[in-house]
Amino acid sequence: MPSPTPVIILGGFLGAGKTTVLNHLLRHADGRRLGVCVNDFGAVNVDALMVASQVDGVVGFGNGCLCCATDSDGFDDALARLVRTDVDAVVVETSGIADPVSMIRRVVGMADPQVAYGGMVYVVDAAAAAAGDLPAEALRHTRVADLVVVNKADLVDGATLASVGAELDTVNPTAARVVTAEGAVDPAILVDAGPRPERVGAEQLTLDDLLRAQDGPDDGAHAGHHHLHEDYQQFTWEGDGPVNPRAVARLVERPPAGCYRIKGWVEVESEFFRGTLELSAVGGRVRAARAARRGEGASRNTIVLIGAGLDVASARVACADLTAVDADDEFGPLSLLRYDPDTAQGAG
Ligand SMILES: Nc1nc2c(ncn2[C@@H]2O[C@H](COP(=O)(O)OP(=O)(O)OP(=O)(O)O)[C@@H](O)[C@H]2O)c(=O)[nH]1
């Protein structure tokens, strides 16, 4: 029988940089063959579509968190199939509000002899952590991590990074830790050397450890298996483009109440600029990067808004007129292009 395939879980709060890490990994796989499962909270699996351009055979699970789901969501079957393909490891990107322990349980609990739990990699947005924008659960989730990726180091200074590190130490002093910008984790650390606990020197987690981690007496307000995603709502808008870029800019700059995360893509058409922009906002930090047109099966425009207590009615109203184009507004795209990191670099 072939040796079991490690299944690595890639977790992290909304917008921490999980998809960025995964894309980096796939672009720098250097001969390693990776299978990928992507779970997204929105009704359209934006993350899976963002990753699909990098690798064949991404298995997407949208519309909620896998962590609480049952066999009927097809995850176990998909994983069983993936580990029997010609891959060295499988990476499962969780939704940004999934419960990591429950995800680990799903993998550890699979009776399939071909599935080996390969550890938990947890991505932390250093800027959000430093600003106190993360819910307490998001930091607490790092305690089951084998490798913590402290991402977005470009947005904070050294002293701030050190204080985020000290905070992480209080939760999980044994996990290996790397500091990154743009999710640039060395695949050798992630796939070859870690996060398998025996290789990074942390204690091997057993199912018992995990159960204790979730049910332990130190769990305080977290007792009773409250999951972060129970507090979150999403609204997904899909439209036939092109969009009015100024209306989209208004949405990302002044999102509806409760909105923490915005992601998706829009098509813009004017004399000045014609193309697809990948939209992303995390706690008010906006990016709108030029992108290739979406492939088969994707709407011309998709925007997903996520937040705790998201005002869904306002979100619906805010998205209603996004395709009301002003044909005379040739330079409207600039209202979004100013959030394009490449344009900003060029201008600088
Ligand atoms: N400045 C900066 N931005 C980053 C970095 N890494 C990722 N981003 C941006 O942060 C946003 C969120 O990144 P994603 O990789 O989509 O985050 P995610 O964790 O997959 O998000 P969800 O799946 O929605 O929870 C995107 O706009 C990224 O381009 C970084 O190191 N620095």
Ligand as a Chemical Component Dictionary entry (heavy atoms), coordinates in Angstrom:
data_LIG
# 
_chem_comp.id                   LIG 
_chem_comp.type                 NON-POLYMER 
_chem_comp.pdbx_formal_charge   0 
_chem_comp.three_letter_code    LIG 
# 
loop_
_chem_comp_atom.comp_id 
_chem_comp_atom.atom_id 
_chem_comp_atom.alt_atom_id 
_chem_comp_atom.type_symbol 
_chem_comp_atom.charge 
_chem_comp_atom.model_Cartn_x 
_chem_comp_atom.model_Cartn_y 
_chem_comp_atom.model_Cartn_z 
_chem_comp_atom.pdbx_ordinal 
LIG N1  N1  N 0 -0.109  44.625 2.375  1  
LIG C1  C1  C 0 -0.244  43.288 2.312  2  
LIG N2  N2  N 0 -1.375  42.754 1.820  3  
LIG C2  C2  C 0 -1.465  41.414 1.755  4  
LIG C3  C3  C 0 -0.446  40.555 2.212  5  
LIG N3  N3  N 0 -0.832  39.270 2.048  6  
LIG C4  C4  C 0 -2.058  39.321 1.510  7  
LIG N4  N4  N 0 -2.444  40.613 1.316  8  
LIG C5  C5  C 0 -3.716  41.091 0.792  9  
LIG O1  O1  O 0 -4.696  40.866 1.785  10 
LIG C6  C6  C 0 -5.949  40.572 1.161  11 
LIG C7  C7  C 0 -6.488  39.257 1.690  12 
LIG O2  O2  O 0 -5.617  38.215 1.281  13 
LIG P1  P1  P 0 -6.169  36.738 1.023  14 
LIG O3  O3  O 0 -5.004  35.882 0.695  15 
LIG O4  O4  O 0 -7.304  36.764 0.067  16 
LIG O5  O5  O 0 -6.727  36.400 2.463  17 
LIG P2  P2  P 0 -7.566  35.114 2.928  18 
LIG O6  O6  O 0 -7.103  34.768 4.279  19 
LIG O7  O7  O 0 -7.501  34.035 1.898  20 
LIG O8  O8  O 0 -9.024  35.727 2.963  21 
LIG P3  P3  P 0 -10.423 34.958 3.266  22 
LIG O9  O9  O 0 -10.356 33.637 2.558  23 
LIG O10 O10 O 0 -11.453 35.856 2.709  24 
LIG O11 O11 O 0 -10.527 34.817 4.728  25 
LIG C8  C8  C 0 -5.667  40.571 -0.345 26 
LIG O12 O12 O 0 -5.967  41.860 -0.843 27 
LIG C9  C9  C 0 -4.189  40.323 -0.423 28 
LIG O13 O13 O 0 -3.622  40.834 -1.620 29 
LIG C10 C10 C 0 0.748   41.148 2.739  30 
LIG O14 O14 O 0 1.685   40.483 3.193  31 
LIG N5  N5  N 0 0.784   42.519 2.780  32 
# 
loop_
_chem_comp_bond.comp_id 
_chem_comp_bond.atom_id_1 
_chem_comp_bond.atom_id_2 
_chem_comp_bond.value_order 
_chem_comp_bond.pdbx_ordinal 
LIG N1  C1  SING 1  
LIG C1  N2  DOUB 2  
LIG C1  N5  SING 3  
LIG N2  C2  SING 4  
LIG C2  C3  DOUB 5  
LIG C2  N4  SING 6  
LIG C3  N3  SING 7  
LIG C3  C10 SING 8  
LIG N3  C4  DOUB 9  
LIG C4  N4  SING 10 
LIG N4  C5  SING 11 
LIG C5  O1  SING 12 
LIG C5  C9  SING 13 
LIG O1  C6  SING 14 
LIG C6  C7  SING 15 
LIG C6  C8  SING 16 
LIG C7  O2  SING 17 
LIG O2  P1  SING 18 
LIG P1  O3  DOUB 19 
LIG P1  O4  SING 20 
LIG P1  O5  SING 21 
LIG O5  P2  SING 22 
LIG P2  O6  DOUB 23 
LIG P2  O7  SING 24 
LIG P2  O8  SING 25 
LIG O8  P3  SING 26 
LIG P3  O9  DOUB 27 
LIG P3  O10 SING 28 
LIG P3  O11 SING 29 
LIG C8  O12 SING 30 
LIG C8  C9  SING 31 
LIG C9  O13 SING 32 
LIG C10 O14 DOUB 33 
LIG C10 N5  SING 34 
# 
